[in-house]
Amino acid sequence: MSDWTDIIHVATTHDPLSGAINTPIQLSSTFHQSSFNDFGEFDYARSGNPTRASGEIAIATLEHGTHGFLFSTGMAAISSVLFTLSAGDHIVVSKHVYGGTFRVLEDILPRWGITHDFVDFADVAAATKAIKPNTKALYIETPSNPTLQVTDIKAIVAVAKKHHLLTIADNTFLSPFLQRPLDLGVDIVVHSATKFLAGHSDILAGAVVVKQKALADRIYFIQNAVGATLGVFDTWLLLRGMKTLAVRMTQSSQSAKKIATFLAQHDKVSRILYPGLSTHQGYDIQLSQAKNGGAVLSFDVGSQHNAQTVVANLKIPVFSVSLGGVESIISYPPKMSHAELTTTQLLENGISPGLLRLSVGLESADDLINDLNQALNKIKKGA
Ligand SMILES: *Cc1c(COP(=O)(O)O)cnc(C)c1O
């Protein structure tokens, strides 16, 4: 079946009781057991409930995994995966990792004796050098935020396999419609389902998908023990959002390419970062492992002052954090997602003072281009 059919099929489950074609919201924290000795599939809702189970099957199917897990947020999902590590373990992590993941790795796990090193996975040799005898996993995020650097997933998986390590991939930026890390050999996929999967900037949610029973057991143990599970209402909204994943990703990524092409030739834009443009550093790798360049791009307008002028004059995109909604979202990473980095760290990560990130929504691409054009042209010459 094509991805388009799959998505509708898995997000639409028939209720065995009534035949309702939408997953019922089962508001029950506990479940009656009809036998004294043999308990049913569900007993207490933290351990599992029918609504969440439908959503977990759906995300597992979309990522081509065998087991899916839904969490209250992306950070709950990512933390739960990291909590499978033990004192004395070490993990090698992309230096472009999401800020919340950075915070857990830097400020929580070391207190429990779990250490890490950050590397640039574009340099496979350097990444290999960071592996220690106690390293347990490699953690990647591709394309990265906000500079859209592409990591060669197969190359990193090969390194991991050679050293008997797990590979963990944050697939938030592309969603399973555009990229499926498990098919490329990754062991654990994590998501902020808050973004493209839910797609409407209305809920927070996280997901983990694996394709090995032993790994699934370890993650389920943490999910049930720690309890940061996705509630039934939010699971229902996530399923509703996922039904349109294919059309949303197709439309938004087409518009993103059109907008990136426009920005690349605009004289007020000094740098455009979009992995769907042939001029991008990771273009060939991107197209070998994903359907296209995705729906997020970043561009540099030269200075913080110019970035402020553009934001103040844009009429269509909302100015906020987050991404992956039906509405276009413009953000200023130095003051938003990457506010915790020092000026030096920002520059080391390619986050220049004039960098803006655009998550392209479902508005007309031509309207967005016209809006960007008028806002860019408000920048004074030589500013
Ligand atoms: C937003 C985001 C997260 C964190 O997800 P929350 O749902 O906000 O907890 C993790 N990784 C990436 C790439 C993200 O964009």
The ligand as an SDF file (V2000), in Angstrom:
LIG
                    3D

 15 15  0  0  0  0  0  0  0  0999 V2000
   10.2070   20.3550   19.7480 C   0  0  0  0  0  0  0  0  0  0  0  0
   11.2790   19.3440   19.6150 C   0  0  0  0  0  0  0  0  0  0  0  0
   11.5620   18.4170   20.6370 C   0  0  0  0  0  0  0  0  0  0  0  0
   10.8610   18.4610   21.9860 C   0  0  0  0  0  0  0  0  0  0  0  0
    9.5180   18.1380   21.8890 O   0  0  0  0  0  0  0  0  0  0  0  0
    8.3770   18.7020   22.8940 P   0  0  0  0  0  0  0  0  0  0  0  0
    7.1380   18.0960   22.3440 O   0  0  0  0  0  0  0  0  0  0  0  0
    8.4210   20.1940   22.8190 O   0  0  0  0  0  0  0  0  0  0  0  0
    8.7360   18.2160   24.2600 O   0  0  0  0  0  0  0  0  0  0  0  0
   12.5250   17.4690   20.3940 C   0  0  0  0  0  0  0  0  0  0  0  0
   13.2100   17.4240   19.2300 N   0  0  0  0  0  0  0  0  0  0  0  0
   12.9840   18.3060   18.2400 C   0  0  0  0  0  0  0  0  0  0  0  0
   13.7710   18.2090   16.9820 C   0  0  0  0  0  0  0  0  0  0  0  0
   12.0140   19.2840   18.3860 C   0  0  0  0  0  0  0  0  0  0  0  0
   11.8000   20.1720   17.3980 O   0  0  0  0  0  0  0  0  0  0  0  0
  1  2  1  0
  2  3  1  0
  2 14  2  0
  3  4  1  0
  3 10  2  0
  4  5  1  0
  5  6  1  0
  6  7  2  0
  6  8  1  0
  6  9  1  0
 10 11  1  0
 11 12  2  0
 12 13  1  0
 12 14  1  0
 14 15  1  0
M  END
$$$$
